[in-house]
């Protein structure tokens, strides 16, 4: 069975009246790994937030569809149940909800009523994934992300990816703040999920992540648009030469950017 297809057409997004995305076109199919790179403030994280339905981001034009269904008409929880997943750059802490309770509830939310995952099966799968990601078993009984180090939070995001098995995963700077050992573990978890049933969008600043997760496609985002696409070699050139050659090649002038876009 072929995987899902996320299609983004002419997407325009505003934050508090300021246009950040200015016509993004991107298609991600099951089995494909796409990487988006670009200078700070060019709209990479805005794209991730808009796909998932963050209320701060207003879509003013364009469309997002998942297997032909209008994503923009879905509430945030509906998008997650439909198979979209976001590993956040800054995961939230949730007091009073353990990691295991959160995961089991999220898994069951995607299943039909009366077909909830059996407890022992859930525990077995959770233990297996915790071991694979070299996560202390005690993390499962701790409140979600509360008191976690940056590396623990990022591993926990990948644990959620492995447990939930979404159709389309968006990884927003999953490598930020990781030392080399944690980066290898996180990459190992992502690569374990690779297959025709998972499409993945990796947002990153650095080639170092892509040394461990080889993308099928690399896209450069500037000034709210995807301006150039290529294969893994494009990321290596960006790492070696920066973004000025892209600007020169395409005649793009510098502009003031928003750091959190």
Secondary structure, 3 states (H helix, E strand, C coil): CCCCEEEEEEEEEEECCEEEEEEEEEEEECCCEEEEECCCCCCHHHHHHHHHCCCCEEEEEEEEEECCEEHHHCCHHHHHHHCEEEECCCCCCEEEEEHHHHHHHHHHHCCCCCCCCCHHHHHHHHHHHHHHCCCCHHHHHCEECCCCCHHHHHHHHHHHHHHHCCCEEEEECCCCCCCHHHHHHHHHHHHHCCCCCCEEEEECCCHHHHCCCCCCEEEEEECCEEEEEECHHHHHHHHHHCCHHHHHHHCCCCCCCCCCC
